[in-house]
Amino acid sequence: MARLVQVWVFLATAFLANAVAAQSVGILLINSDEVYQRSAFAAFLRNGTEANRVALSEENAELFASLEAEELSLTQQRPTMDPVDFQAAAGEFDAKVKRTRREQDQKELNLQQSLLAVRREFFTRIQPVVLEIMRERGASVVLEEGSVLFGLQDILITDLVISRVDEAFTRAQQSQDDQ
């Protein structure tokens, strides 16, 4: 029993020493994906891009249905068509499908680039909040939580960043509404 108490005291001391060491070195952890997903400000920034994503998805569904109907019609016409005419029509349809796929792929790529731009803008705009928390905590570095094998909850600032960013966003919206 005494040995168990000694082990417990040792582990508790090591844990506290690590907590103090992390604080004194000035290391903080953040889960940037969680900040981006849970923040009302990020949701506000993503809103326009999300609407574009939904519109593109609907457009893709309509195009797919249209092309599917056109393919079915061509298949049904095949027995009554001259083989040369059918080959020409099938070639035109194939070219149309490839062109449509290229156009939609480009739209998807543009959308993905927009999403990345919104994410970059979000983190650029919240940088002052993170820097303020760093100064308050005496930190010189913020690491991504996922890149750290072990860490203490005391140095995790994800919830604090979300709270402060959203408070600032709410104040800015209220100020804008008052004008």
Secondary structure by P-SEA (a helix, b strand, c coil): caaaaaaaaaaaaaaaaaaaaaaaabbbbbaaaaaaaccaaaaaaaaaaaaaaaaaaaaaaaaaaaaaaaaaaaaaacccccaaaaaaaaaaaaaaaaaaaaaaaaaaaaaaaaaaaaaaaaaaaaaaaaaaaaaaaccccccccccccccccccccaaaaaaaaaaaaaaaaaaaaac
